[in-house]
Amino acid sequence: MSRKEFVTLLENNIWTLDRLADKLRLDRSEATGYPRQLLSILVRLHNGGRAKLKDIARREHVSTPNLCAAFRKLEHDGLVVRTTDDEDRRNTWYCVSPRGAELSIRAMELFRDGAEKIFANISKDDEKRLTEALRTLNSVLENVELNNE
């Protein structure tokens, strides 16, 4: 296999996974009443722990002003808590509230339920092959991530 073929396969898989993720996000959005971007930000914050706004903006590929508006909504709804850094008052930390954690957990459950429905009809052989391929992919990607920090 050539590097070009590898990159093409990677690209195709990313697009396929993105389409599946879009469907799963839409299902979660309908069930929770929150737009997918807000829900995605909340779930990532829940999984990653407290973070500074600039770091969240970089991770989410969203401008800081747009993210500020999203966090105002999340904070207003009691889903996130904002605190000022005691050592550097210019920095603001965000973390999920208990209510935000509950919604994040619910959204992740909906994601898992949706994924199970999407893959419910694949054969046991295909499920086994796909599971092994995903294990390999996760392992390789973790190494790539560690080597590119």
C-alpha positions, -999 to 999 in steps of 0.1 A, spaced: 0 0 0 13 34 -9 12 65 13 -12 81 -12 -36 51 -9 -33 53 29 -42 90 29 -72 84 6 -85 56 28 -81 77 58 -100 106 42 -128 83 31 -131 69 66 -132 103 81 -160 114 58 -180 82 65 -175 85 102 -185 122 100 -218 113 83 -225 87 109 -216 112 137 -239 138 121 -268 114 123 -260 105 159 -257 142 168 -290 151 152 -307 123 172 -291 136 205 -301 172 196 -337 163 191 -339 143 223 -321 169 245 -335 201 229 -300 216 225 -283 223 192 -256 198 183 -227 223 187 -237 233 222 -242 196 231 -209 187 216 -191 214 235 -208 203 267 -199 166 263 -163 174 254 -160 197 285 -175 170 306 -151 143 293 -120 166 293 -126 184 326 -124 221 333 -107 242 306 -99 278 296 -120 294 270 -91 299 246 -83 262 248 -119 252 242 -121 275 212 -90 260 197 -102 225 203 -137 232 189 -124 253 160 -147 281 170 -138 318 174 -136 330 210 -165 355 206 -188 327 192 -178 304 220 -185 332 245 -221 333 232 -224 296 235 -211 295 270 -235 324 280 -264 301 269 -249 271 287 -242 291 318 -277 307 318 -292 272 316 -272 260 345 -251 236 325 -217 251 330 -199 270 357 -175 298 350 -147 308 375 -119 333 372 -84 321 377 -71 333 411 -35 335 398 -43 353 365 -77 371 365 -76 374 327 -82 337 325 -116 321 329 -121 284 336 -152 266 325 -165 232 338 -198 214 337 -223 218 365 -240 187 380 -269 194 357 -245 197 328 -229 164 337 -263 147 338 -271 161 303 -237 150 290 -241 115 303 -276 114 287 -262 126 254 -235 99 255 -261 73 262 -281 85 233 -250 83 211 -243 47 222 -279 37 216 -278 53 182 -246 36 173 -260 2 184 -290 8 161 -268 18 131 -247 -14 135 -275 -37 147 -277 -56 114 -241 -63 107 -229 -99 109 -210 -112 139 -180 -117 116 -181 -80 104 -186 -68 140 -155 -88 151 -134 -75 121 -146 -39 127 -139 -41 164 -104 -54 158 -98 -27 132 -110 0 156 -88 -13 183 -58 -11 160 -68 23 147 -72 36 183 -38 23 193 -20 37 162 -38 71 166 -28 73 203 8 67 193 6 93 165 -9 118 189 18 112 215 45 116 190 31 149 177 26 167 210 
